[in-house]
């Protein structure tokens, strides 16, 4: 479940774990005041598997016709 950050005029900032499909809060759970949901800056993206590093898909340097050449990029 994602963590959403809210701002309350009375209490300040707080975080709430909610489902993606859940409606955003309109009242502060502590004081009952009006809240605004803030844009989060931490995406918590997890990369699993191969293909995420430069060395994973690097063409071999043993000659051959693999890899891209300057002719391939021009066309």
C-alpha atoms as an extended CHARMM CRD file, in Angstrom:
* protein
*
        75  EXT
         1         1  UNK       CA              0.0000000000        0.0000000000        0.0000000000  PROA      1               0.0000000000
         2         2  UNK       CA              1.2780000000        3.4730000000       -0.8190000000  PROA      2               0.0000000000
         3         3  UNK       CA              2.0310000000        6.0890000000        1.7970000000  PROA      3               0.0000000000
         4         4  UNK       CA              0.3770000000        9.4590000000        1.2600000000  PROA      4               0.0000000000
         5         5  UNK       CA              1.4860000000       12.6570000000        2.9580000000  PROA      5               0.0000000000
         6         6  UNK       CA             -1.0860000000       15.1760000000        4.1420000000  PROA      6               0.0000000000
         7         7  UNK       CA             -0.8420000000       18.6740000000        5.5900000000  PROA      7               0.0000000000
         8         8  UNK       CA             -3.1120000000       19.9460000000        8.3760000000  PROA      8               0.0000000000
         9         9  UNK       CA             -3.2010000000       23.6440000000        9.3540000000  PROA      9               0.0000000000
        10        10  UNK       CA             -3.3860000000       22.7300000000       13.0700000000  PROA      10              0.0000000000
        11        11  UNK       CA             -1.2480000000       19.5730000000       13.3480000000  PROA      11              0.0000000000
        12        12  UNK       CA              1.2590000000       19.9710000000       10.5000000000  PROA      12              0.0000000000
        13        13  UNK       CA              2.3230000000       17.1320000000        8.2100000000  PROA      13              0.0000000000
        14        14  UNK       CA              1.4630000000       13.4570000000        8.6750000000  PROA      14              0.0000000000
        15        15  UNK       CA              1.5380000000       10.2460000000        6.6270000000  PROA      15              0.0000000000
        16        16  UNK       CA             -1.2580000000        7.7420000000        6.0210000000  PROA      16              0.0000000000
        17        17  UNK       CA             -1.0950000000        4.2520000000        4.4560000000  PROA      17              0.0000000000
        18        18  UNK       CA             -4.0040000000        3.9730000000        1.9960000000  PROA      18              0.0000000000
        19        19  UNK       CA             -5.0370000000        1.8540000000       -0.9460000000  PROA      19              0.0000000000
        20        20  UNK       CA             -4.6040000000        3.4670000000       -4.3560000000  PROA      20              0.0000000000
        21        21  UNK       CA             -8.3570000000        3.2590000000       -4.9100000000  PROA      21              0.0000000000
        22        22  UNK       CA             -9.2080000000        4.9010000000       -1.5500000000  PROA      22              0.0000000000
        23        23  UNK       CA            -10.5340000000        8.4610000000       -1.4840000000  PROA      23              0.0000000000
        24        24  UNK       CA             -8.1260000000       11.0610000000       -0.1300000000  PROA      24              0.0000000000
        25        25  UNK       CA             -8.7140000000       12.2940000000        3.4040000000  PROA      25              0.0000000000
        26        26  UNK       CA            -10.6730000000       15.4940000000        3.9400000000  PROA      26              0.0000000000
        27        27  UNK       CA            -10.3830000000       15.6380000000        7.7440000000  PROA      27              0.0000000000
        28        28  UNK       CA             -7.3880000000       15.3370000000       10.0310000000  PROA      28              0.0000000000
        29        29  UNK       CA             -7.6600000000       12.1280000000       12.1120000000  PROA      29              0.0000000000
        30        30  UNK       CA             -6.2040000000       13.9850000000       15.1390000000  PROA      30              0.0000000000
        31        31  UNK       CA             -8.0350000000       17.3130000000       15.2930000000  PROA      31              0.0000000000
        32        32  UNK       CA            -10.7490000000       17.0210000000       12.6190000000  PROA      32              0.0000000000
        33        33  UNK       CA             -9.4380000000       20.0310000000       10.6770000000  PROA      33              0.0000000000
        34        34  UNK       CA             -9.2580000000       20.3580000000        6.9020000000  PROA      34              0.0000000000
        35        35  UNK       CA             -6.2930000000       18.6200000000        5.2240000000  PROA      35              0.0000000000
        36        36  UNK       CA             -4.6160000000       18.7330000000        1.8030000000  PROA      36              0.0000000000
        37        37  UNK       CA             -2.8070000000       15.7980000000        0.2250000000  PROA      37              0.0000000000
        38        38  UNK       CA              0.7600000000       16.6690000000       -0.7480000000  PROA      38              0.0000000000
        39        39  UNK       CA              2.7170000000       15.4620000000       -3.7590000000  PROA      39              0.0000000000
        40        40  UNK       CA              5.1980000000       12.8590000000       -2.5730000000  PROA      40              0.0000000000
        41        41  UNK       CA              8.7740000000       12.9880000000       -3.7430000000  PROA      41              0.0000000000
        42        42  UNK       CA              9.7490000000        9.3950000000       -2.9160000000  PROA      42              0.0000000000
        43        43  UNK       CA              8.5240000000        6.8670000000       -5.4600000000  PROA      43              0.0000000000
        44        44  UNK       CA             10.0960000000        3.7850000000       -3.8620000000  PROA      44              0.0000000000
        45        45  UNK       CA             10.7200000000        2.1430000000       -7.2380000000  PROA      45              0.0000000000
        46        46  UNK       CA             12.3510000000       -1.2730000000       -7.0320000000  PROA      46              0.0000000000
        47        47  UNK       CA             14.1600000000       -2.6290000000      -10.0830000000  PROA      47              0.0000000000
        48        48  UNK       CA             14.3070000000       -6.4320000000      -10.1340000000  PROA      48              0.0000000000
        49        49  UNK       CA             15.8540000000       -8.6990000000      -12.7300000000  PROA      49              0.0000000000
        50        50  UNK       CA             18.5080000000       -8.1800000000      -15.3450000000  PROA      50              0.0000000000
        51        51  UNK       CA             18.7910000000       -5.3390000000      -17.8060000000  PROA      51              0.0000000000
        52        52  UNK       CA             19.0450000000       -2.3810000000      -15.4250000000  PROA      52              0.0000000000
        53        53  UNK       CA             22.8010000000       -1.9310000000      -15.4600000000  PROA      53              0.0000000000
        54        54  UNK       CA             25.0340000000       -0.7490000000      -18.3120000000  PROA      54              0.0000000000
        55        55  UNK       CA             27.0230000000       -3.9700000000      -18.1740000000  PROA      55              0.0000000000
        56        56  UNK       CA             23.9370000000       -6.2430000000      -18.4900000000  PROA      56              0.0000000000
        57        57  UNK       CA             23.3000000000       -5.6100000000      -22.1830000000  PROA      57              0.0000000000
        58        58  UNK       CA             26.7430000000       -4.5150000000      -23.2740000000  PROA      58              0.0000000000
        59        59  UNK       CA             27.7080000000       -5.9320000000      -26.7050000000  PROA      59              0.0000000000
        60        60  UNK       CA             30.7250000000       -8.1820000000      -26.7060000000  PROA      60              0.0000000000
        61        61  UNK       CA             33.9830000000       -6.6800000000      -27.9730000000  PROA      61              0.0000000000
        62        62  UNK       CA             35.0440000000       -9.8830000000      -29.7460000000  PROA      62              0.0000000000
        63        63  UNK       CA             34.4380000000       -8.4350000000      -33.2140000000  PROA      63              0.0000000000
        64        64  UNK       CA             31.4700000000       -9.9190000000      -35.0580000000  PROA      64              0.0000000000
        65        65  UNK       CA             28.4620000000       -8.0130000000      -36.3630000000  PROA      65              0.0000000000
        66        66  UNK       CA             26.6580000000       -7.5330000000      -33.0440000000  PROA      66              0.0000000000
        67        67  UNK       CA             26.1020000000       -4.0760000000      -31.5890000000  PROA      67              0.0000000000
        68        68  UNK       CA             25.1940000000       -0.8750000000      -33.3470000000  PROA      68              0.0000000000
        69        69  UNK       CA             27.4660000000        0.9940000000      -35.6790000000  PROA      69              0.0000000000
        70        70  UNK       CA             27.4470000000        4.5700000000      -36.9170000000  PROA      70              0.0000000000
        71        71  UNK       CA             25.7400000000        3.3560000000      -40.1370000000  PROA      71              0.0000000000
        72        72  UNK       CA             22.8090000000        1.9250000000      -38.1320000000  PROA      72              0.0000000000
        73        73  UNK       CA             22.2920000000        5.2120000000      -36.2710000000  PROA      73              0.0000000000
        74        74  UNK       CA             22.2990000000        7.3060000000      -39.4410000000  PROA      74              0.0000000000
        75        75  UNK       CA             19.4590000000        5.4350000000      -41.1340000000  PROA      75              0.0000000000
